[in-house]
């Protein structure tokens, strides 16, 4: 289901939809859900792999610090 959500998010471009609903719907928030799911299934390696695919700058503003290096 995450792959389907990621495909939909890519079709919607980089625009975040439903911003007032827990960070919105975007490729970045779909990736955050994937990280969480991998972690909850006790696969920290897969969670780290998913996390490395996510740029901090792509996160909704309230989820990252401006002190995170580029």
N, C-alpha and C positions, 0 to 999 in steps of 0.2 A: 504494500500500500504506500510505503514511503517513496518508492520509485515512481509510482503514479502521481503522487503529490509533487515530486520534484519536476516531473515532466510538465505538469500544469503550471507550476511556478515559472519555469523557463518560458513557456508560451506567453505568460503575462508580462514578461520583461522584468526589469529590475524594480519596478514599482511595487511598493508594499501595500497590500490590500488589507482592509480591516485593521488599521494601525492601532485603534483603541482597544483591540481585543487581544491582550497578552503579547504584544509585540508585532502583531499583524501576520499576514500570509505572504511569504516571499521565499525565494530559494534559500536564503540564509536561515529563516526560521524552520523550514523543512529540514535543513541539515542539522539544526540544533535538536530537533526531535529525533533524528537518526542517531545522533551521539547519545542522547538519553536512552533510547531503546537498546542500543548496543551495550551500554553500561548496565542497564537493568537486567539484561540477559547474561550477565557475568562474562562479557567478552570485552575486557578493557583494551585489548589490542585493536579490535575493530572500532571501538569508540575513539581511540587515539588516531587511527587512520581517517575516520570521518572528521575528526576535529582538525587535522592537518589540511583538509580540503576546504576549510572555512576561513576566510579572511576576517580578522576582527573589524575591519572597516565596513564590512558588509552587514554587520549586526545592527539592529535598531539602536539608536543613540543611547538609550538608557541601559544597554547591556554591555557596553564596553567603555573603557577608560581612555581618555585622550592621551594617557601616558603609555599606552601600548605602543611599542616601536613598530614602524612600517615594515 
